[in-house]
Amino acid sequence: MMTFRGGRLEELVLPARLIRLMIEIAESKGHQQLFERQASRLLRALRTAAFHQSVECSNRLDGVTVAPERLLPIVLGHANAENQAENEIRGYAQALRLISADAPHFRLTADFLLTLHSVILEGAAEAGRWRVEETQIIEFAGNEPRGTEFRSVPFGEIPQAVDELCESYNAALSRQELHPLLIIGAFVFDLLCLHPFCKGNGRISRLLGLLCLYQHRFEIGRCISLEHLIEESREDYYNALRKSCEGWSESKHDVRPWLSYFLGMLQRAYGEFERRVREAMSPRGAMTILVETAIDYLPAEFRVTELERACPGVSHGMICRVLDQLKNKSRLERLGRGHAKSWRKKI
């Protein structure tokens, strides 16, 4: 809300680099639509892999993990959750499916945020409830806080603050004076600073970021896991938040470091998508690239049956040939024999 108050976003002076990033992302958006028609089979594999990786990485960023062999069965709904962490993995997968299937039909409101939060924190006492105690936003530095950056709004003001943020976001889009990517980036940032829930703030901000992007046809998160890119660049992520949140409580902050990170992350996602599609169209062959892509997104240890589910339309023999090739390149090792056989990544 602080980023939208007093016309701050409209008056923001953007450096040339941010303007260039938005232009490049818009161009890549068009490229994605073209590539999707040329590599439909690879696209299916990318979407499956990105979905699984998004669930795993977004939860791991919030400190929620499960045993590797339990992840896919939980995400796919083939196993019952046995503890709260598995409940939350399943809940995030359900929320991501909901957003992916029906993005155009949702409008950002406080009630929608509560509903989504109740899904991703399935089974937790805090699910679907605003924060009920004061909080200090701890320095954005992973799981080991080192100091206090600022205080968020008092817990009693959270419902009103979230209402204001959602209304400001929707109004900014309606005015059509700013690029949607700036408005989306500002919304995600303000939500992180509001810290409206006791837990799950990072996960809901990432889900809502995806939803907003999908609503404006920036569909890259369906094929490349944005959550994985955030996890890979977590130091840059936390540094950008730390720089931009200074002075947020007084509406004296500078959102540009965060916007630079947010737009740069999207640019990397589009670049990775184009790289994978171009490789699939090379003489090396789409099938090999498809299988290798699926392996990249599987857990460190996986079974051939899991790989086959991630590669619809690829024969069992082709999958085994690629596995043997990667084994010969020392990228994989075989574990066990017969029906108990599985594979482990070495790199």
N, C-alpha and C positions, 0 to 999 in steps of 0.2 A: 504493500500500500504506500510506503514512504517514497518509492521510486515514481509512483504515479501522481503524488500530491503536487498541487501548485504548478502543474504543467512542466514538471522537471524533465520528463522523458521527451516532450516535444521540443524543449529548449536545449537538449543535450547536443553538444558539438562532437561529432563523430570524427575520429582520425581516418585518414585515407585507407589505412589497413582494414578497418571494419567495413567500410563501404565496399572495398574490393572483395572481402570475404562474402558479403551478401550477394554481390554480382556473380561470383564463382559458384556459390551454392545454387542460385537460381538457374544457372546454366547446367549444372550437374543434375538438377531436378528434371530437366528436359531430357538429358542423356539417359537417366534411369528409365524413363518411360519407353525410350527407344530400345534400350538393351533388354528390357523385360520381354519384348516381343521376339527378340532374336535368341534368347537363351531361357526358354520357359522351364525346361527341366532343371537346369542349374538353379533357377529362381526358387523352385519348390524346395530344393535342398537347403539353400541359403535361408529361406524363411523358417524352416524347421530348426535348423541349427541356431539361428539368431534368437528364436523364441526360448529354447532351452538355456542358452547362455545368458540371456537377459534375466531370466528367473534366478539362476544361480548367482550371477555377479551382483545384481541389485540387492539381494538378501545378504550376500557376503559383505558388501560395503557397510551394511548395518549390523554386522556381527552375527548374522544368522546363518549357520552352516549345518549340513547333514552329511552322513557318510556317503562317499562317492557312489557306492553301489545302490544307494537308496534314492538318489536324486531323480533319475529318469523315471522309475516306477511311480514316484510321487507326482512328478510333473504331468505324466501321461494319464494319471488316475488309475494305474494298474495295481496300486498298493494303498492300504489304509495308513493314515498318519498315526505314528506311535508316540509322538511327543509334541510339545508346542512348536519347536523349530520346524518340524515336518508340517504341522498345521499351517504355519506361515509361508512355507514354500508352496504348499498347495494353494493357499489363498492368493498369493501373488500371481501364480499361474492362472487362476480363475479370473482375477482382475485384468490381467494382460489379455486374455482371450476376449473378455468383454469389450475392452477398449479397441482391440484390433478388429472386431467384427462390427461394432456399432458406433464408431467414432463420430460420424456426422450427426448422430441423434442426441448427443449429450451437450448440455449447457453448463458451464462452470458456475456453481452456486455452493453456498455453505452446506446445504443438505446433501448435495452430490459428493462433496469431500467426505462427509461423515459416512455416507453409504460405502464409498470406495475404501475408506479406512477400515470399516467393519469387515470387509471382505479380505483385505490383505493381512489383517491381524486376527484371523479366524481363531476363536477359542481363547483369546487373551482378554483379561478383565478390562483393559483399556480400549478395546476395539470399538470404534464408532463413537468415541467420547473425546471432547476437547480436554486439553491439559487442565488439571484442577489444582495446580500449585505453581508458585513462582519458579522461574528458571533463569539461570544465567547461561547464556550461550557460550559454551566453552570453545576455546580456540580450535579452529578447524584443523585438526592434525591427526586424523585416524583414531585409533582406539585408546590413545594415551594422551589425555588433555594436559596442556602445559600452562594454561592461564586463561583469563576471562577476557573476551573481546568486547562484549556489550551485553546489556540486558534486553530481552525481548519485551513485548507488551505484557502488562499484568494479566494473569489468567482470566480475571473477570471481564476483560475487554476483548478476549479472543473472538467470541461469536461476532461482535460488531466489526472487529478488524478484518476477519475473513470475508464478511459480507462486503465491506468496503473494497477489499482487494479484488474480489470477483466482479463487482460492479464496475470498478475502474478498468479492469481488463476488458470486459465486454464493451464498455463505452469507447475505449481507445480503438478497438477493432471496428466499431460501427462508424467512427469518424473517418476512417480510412486516410489518416494523415501521416501515418508511420508505417514502415515496413513491418509485416506481421512477425518476422523473426525477432525484431527488437522488442515488440510487445510480449511475445512468448518468453524470451529470455528474462525480461524484467519481472514477469509474473512468477516464474520459477524461483528467481532470486529472492523476491519479497516473501514468498511462501517459506523458503528455507529460513529466512530471518525471523519470521513470525513464530516458527516452531510451535504450531498450534496443538500438537499432540504430545503425549508423554513419550511415545516411541513410534517409530515408523515414519518420521518426517522425511528422511532421505528417500525412502521407497515411494512414498506418495508423491513427492515432488518429481521423481523420475517418471512415474506413470503419467502424471498430469502433463509433464513436458511432452511425452510421446503423444498423448491425446491431442494436445494443441497443435503439434506438428502435423499429425494425420489430418486434422480438420482443415488444414491449409495445404494439403496435398504434398507435404514434405514427408514422403513415405519411406525414407531410407532406413528408419528404425525397424521396419519389417524384415529387412534383408541383412543388415549389419547391426549387431547388438551395440547400442549406444552405451548401455550400462557397462559392457565389457571395455569400451574405450575409456569411460570414466575411471574404471578400476585400474586400467593400465597407466593412466595419467593422474592418479589420485593426488600426488603432491602438487601438481599444477592446479588441480581442482580445488584443493584446500587453500592454496596460496591465493587464487583468484577470489574465493569467498572471503578470505581474511582481509584482503586489500579493499574489497568493495563494501564490506559491512562496517568499516570504521566510520562512525558518525551516522549510521543508519537510524538510530533511535531519534535523532534530532533532524532527520531529513537533510543531512549535510554530507552524505556519502557520495562516492563516485562509482557508478555501476559499470563503468567501461571495462575495468579489468575482468569482471565476470562475463560481460558480453563478449569480450575477446576470446575467453576460454570457450564459452558456449558455441559461438560461431565456428571457432577453429575445430572443435570436436565434430561438428556436423560436416565440415569440409573434409576432415580425415575419413569420416564414414563414407561419404560419396566417393572419395578416392579409392578406398579399399574395395568398394563395390565394383567400380569400373575396372580395377586391376583383376579381380577374380573373373569378371565376365570376359575380358580380353584374353585371359589365360585359357578359359574354356573354349574360346573360338580359335585357339591356336592349333597347330598340328598335333600337339600333345594329346588333345582330345578332351571332350567335355566330360566323359564318364570318369576318367582319372581325376580330373579337377573336382568333380562333384564328390567323389568318395573322399579325397583328401580334405576337402572343405568340411565335410561332415565329421571326419576324424578330429579336425582342429577343435570342434566345438563339443565333442564328447568328453566325459570325465577322463581322468588320467588312466584309469583302467576301465575297459569296456568289453562287451561280448559282441560277437559277429551279428547276433540277432538284433542288438541295439543299433548297430551300424546299418543293417538292412532296412530297419524302420526309418532311418534318417535319409535313405537313398532310394526312394520309390522308383521303380522302373529299371534299376540296375540289377543285373543278374548276380546270383550267388558266386558264380565262377569269376566274374569280373572283380567283385569285391575281394575275393581271396587273392587274385593276382596282384591287386594294388597293395594289399596287406603284405604279401611276400616281397614286393618291390621295396616297400618302406622298411621291412625287416632287414633286407640286404643293404640298405643305406644306413642302418643302425639308428633309425628313427623310431622303430617299434621293437618290442620283444614279445615272444609268445609265452603265455603262462598256461601250464597244464596241457592236457590232451583230450581228444574226443569231445563229448558234449560239455565237459567242464572247461574247455579251452577258452581263454580270454587273452586280451592284448593289453600291453602297458606302453604308454608313450615314454620315450627316453630323452626327448628334447622338449 
